[in-house]
Amino acid sequence: MPADVASTQAASPAQYGGRMRALALGAYAGIFYCFLYVPIILLAILSFNDSQTIGLPFRNFTLRWYSDVVNSPEILKSIVNSVLLGIVSASIATVLAVLLALGFRQEFRFKGLLMKIILLPILIPGIVGGVAELMFFGYGNIPFGVWTTALPVHVTWVLPFAFFTLFPRLHGLDRSLEEAAADLGARPFMVFRRIVFPLIKSGVVATAMFAFTLSFDEFIHTLFVIGSQRTVPVHLWTLLSDQMVPFLPAVGVVVMAVSMLVSLVGFAISARADSGSAQQSKTR
């Protein structure tokens, strides 16, 4: 009995320390999530505030700021530009990412160097990259616009993310299926169309949606090369620079809603693809 009492007394400081660590971790997590989500929640609340100034106190509930967004030709045009630019750049980047991932399954000289080159758009600071792109297109006398300069910039920016999302899926495929199809006389394109692509189709769709979100939200590189045209992030920055119009929170909520919806669909498709791959590996 005395031994049990001594062990209980010895364990008490350890238990107390564990509880303190759990409380400290919980407080840190709470503060972190407050900094992360409270501004988003506040932005959503202010988008319904019937006030000519952006900020609290909350006066009355209104939907007129969303009506102003819908009835603004400039905002609608910038949204259309961002959506179309996101779709086209995501499609091009995803196709290039698939081709690169297929190529990187083979061994060749300077493979590691080429991998680092693909990473460069992520590693270079946005402002430095934007200035370099501005000088490049300027010296080339290429007119600035959504499809002449912003599109190649977005493809360059999105491609590394798309590649490093798809490469693990392609690298982990069982090569024996492709070898068996080749032994039966299937050409490389048929092997890809009948064997490889069905296995990675969900991952390709999820990657394209992720790439669309990156392109839709891109601001720094776009600001340097967009010229007189506007995407949603650039148009928001212009409105913030000129004047604090009261429908800005509504525009921000619309942009967040589009990005979150596309991201959630992409995550759902990716999760389904992962579960399907896990079930296939179990059946084997």
N, C-alpha and C positions, 0 to 999 in steps of 0.2 A: 504493500500500500504506500509506504513512503516513496518508493521508486516511482510509482505512478504519479504522485503529486509533484515530484521533482521534474519528471518529463513534461507534465502539463505546464509548470512554471517556465520551463526552458522553451517550450513551444510558443508561449504567449508573445514574447517580443517578435518572433518571426511572423506570427499571424498578424500582429499589429502593423509590422512593416509592410506586409503584403496588402493589407487593407489600405494603408496610406498610398502605396504605389498605384493601386486600383483607382482610388479617389483622384490622385493627381493625373492619371491617364484619362479618366473620365472628364475632368475639368479641362484638360488640354483639348480633348476631342470636341467638347462642347464649344469652346472658344473658336476652334478651327472651323467648325460647321457654321457658327454664327457669322464669322467673317466671310464665309463662302456663300451662304444662302440668304442671309438677311438682306444684303443689297438687291438680290434678285427679287425677293418677296416685296421689298419696298418699291422697286421699280414697277412691279405688277400692280401694287396698290395705287401708286401715283398715276398710273395710266387711266384710272377711273375717277380721278379727283377733278371735280368741277371748279378749277381754279386757273387763272391766267398765268400764274407763276408755278414753276416746278418745285415742289416741296410741301412740307407739312405746315399747318394742320390740314387734315382731310375735311373738306367742306361738304360736298354732296356727291353722290354717285352719279356718273354720267358715262355715256358711250360716245359722246360727240367727238372725242379725240380719235377714236377708231374710224368714225365717219369722215373726219378730215383726212386721215391716212388713205382711205379708200377713194376719196374724191380728189386727191392730189395727183395730177399727171406726172409731176417730177418724181415723187416717191414710187408710184406704180411703175414708171419706166426704169428706175434704178432697181426695183425688185425683179422686174423681168430680165434686165441685164444680168443681175447676179444669178438668177435661176438658170438662164440659158448658158451663161459662162460656166457655171458649176457643172451642168450636165455635159457640155462638150469637153471641158477640160478633164472631168472625171472619167469620161469614156475613153479619151485618148490616153490618159495616164494609166488606166487599168489595162488597156490592151498592151501598151508598152511594158507594163509591169509583168504581165503574163509572159510576154516574149523574153524579157530579161530573166525571169525566174526559170523558164525552161532552159535558157542558155547556161545559167549558173549551175545547173545540175551536172554539167560536164566539167571536166578538168581542162584548163587551158592556161597559157602563160599570162602573167600579170592579172590573174583573177582577183587577188587581194587588192591590187592597186585600183582596178576598175570598181570594186566594191566601195572603196573610199571615195572615189570620184562621184559615185551616185549619192553618197552621203553629204557632199559639199553644200547643197542648198539648205540643208538643215543646220549645218555647223556655222555657216557664215551669218553674222548678224543681219537682221532684216534691213536696217538702214544702209549698211554697206552694200548689200546685194541690190537694194533699190537704186542707189546711186550708180552702181556699175551697170545695171540694166538701162537706166536713163541715158548714160553716156553711150552705151552700145547702140541703142536704137537711134539716138540723136546723130551719132556719126554715120550711121547707115541711112540717114534721111528717110526713115520709116515713119509714116504718120501715126501719131498716138491715137489709140482707140481700144475698144473692147476686143475686137477680133484681130487687130493687127499687132498689138503689143501686149495687151493684158492676157490674152489666151496663151501664148507661149510661156509667159512668166508664170501663170497659174499651173500649166502642165509641168514645168520645171520644179515648181514648189511642191506639187502634190505627188509627183512620181516616186520620190524616195519612200514616202509613207506607204503608198500602194505596193511598192516592191517588197518592203520588209514585212508587210502584212501577208502577202501571198507566198513569198519564198518558203517559209516553214511548211506550208501546206503541200506545195509541190515537192519539196525536198523529202518529206516524209512518206510520199506515196510508194507503194510496193512496185518496184520496177519489173517484177516477174510477170505482172499482168501485161505490161507493154511488150515485154520480150516474147510472151506467148502469142500475142496478136501479130507481132512482126514475123514470127516463125510460121504463122498461118497465111502469110502473104499480104498482110495489111501494110499500106504505105504509111510514112510518118504522119501525114495530115489526117489520115483515117484513124490512126491510133490515138491521136490527140482528140479528134471529134467523137469517137466512139468510146474511148476508155478514160482518157485523162480529164477532159472537160466535164463529163458528168460527175466525176468525183470531186471536182473543185468548184462546181457551178455556184453553190451557195456561198462559198468563200469569195468568189469573184463578185457576186452581187453585193455582198456585205462590204467588200473593199471599195467598190464603186460608190456606194452610199457614203462611206467614210470620206472618200476623196471629194465627193460633192460638198460635204459639210466643211471640209478644209478650204475649198475654193470659195464657197458662199460667204465664209466669215473672213477671208483674207483681206487685210487692209494695208499693211506697210508697203509691200511690193507694189500693190495696185495703185497706191497714191502717186507713185513716181512715174507710172507709165500709162495711166488711164487717159490723160489729156483732158479735154473738155467734157467727155462723157462721164457717167457716174454709175457706180455700183452702190448697193445699200450701205456698206460700211463707210465708203468715201462720202456719200451723200449725208450720212449722219454727222460725220466730222465737219462737213461744210456748214451744216445747220448749227452745230455747236460753236463753230468759229464766228459765224455771222450774228446769230441771235439764239437765245434760249426759247424756242417756240414751245408752247405748252403740249403739243402732241408728240414730242420726242419720246417720252416713256412708252407711248402706244407703239411707236415704230420699233423701239427696242424689244417690246414684248413679242411683236410679230416676227422679228428676226430670230429671237430665241425659240419661239414656237416652231418655226421651220427647221432650225438646226436640231432641236431636241427630237422632233418627230422623225426626221431622217436618221438620226443617230440611233434612236430606239429601234426602228425597223432594221437597221443594219446589225445592231447587237442581237436582235432576236433571230435573224437569219444566220448569223455567225454561231450563236449558241445551238441552233438546230443542226447546223453542219457539224459542230463538234460532237454533239450527242450521237448523230448518225455515224460518224467515224468511230466513236467509241463502241457502238453496238456492232459495227462491222468487224472491229478488231476482236471483240469477244466471241462472235460467231466463228471466227477463224481459229 
